[in-house]
């Protein structure tokens, strides 16, 4: 004897919507590395140096030139 084939009901639609929502949310979390991105990195042209980051470096543009600031506060550039 096989499994009965019941018609779809509201709970099936809710389950399908939850699966689709989860897939959409996780698709937005996957990031493409910058070197593989199809578009360039766009930086705003800042009027002054931004504050130093807690760790790493901060890449930014100032007066149309590229700079970066280390976590120690040192500014490097223009590059």
ZIDA-V445834 format. One record per pair of residues at least 4 apart in sequence whose ideal C-beta (glycine too) atoms are under 8 Angstrom apart, sorted by the first residue. I is the first residue (numbers start at 1). GAP is how many residues later the second one is. Records with the same first field share a line. If there is no record, write none. Layout:
BEGIN
I->GAP  GAP
END
This chain:
BEGIN
8->4  5
9->4
10->4
11->4
12->4
13->4
14->4
15->4
16->4
17->4
18->4
19->4
20->4
21->4
22->4
23->4
24->4
25->4
26->4
32->4  5
33->4
34->7
37->4
43->16  17  18  23
44->16  17
45->16  17  18  19
46->4  14  15  16
47->15
48->14
49->11  13  18  20  26
50->8  10  19
52->6  17  18  19  20  21
53->4  5  16  18
54->17
55->16
56->15
57->11  12  13  14
58->10  11
59->7  8  9
60->6  7  8  9
61->4  5  6
62->5  15
65->12  13  14
66->11  12  13
67->8  9  10  11  12
68->7  8  9  11
69->4  5  6  7
70->4  6
END
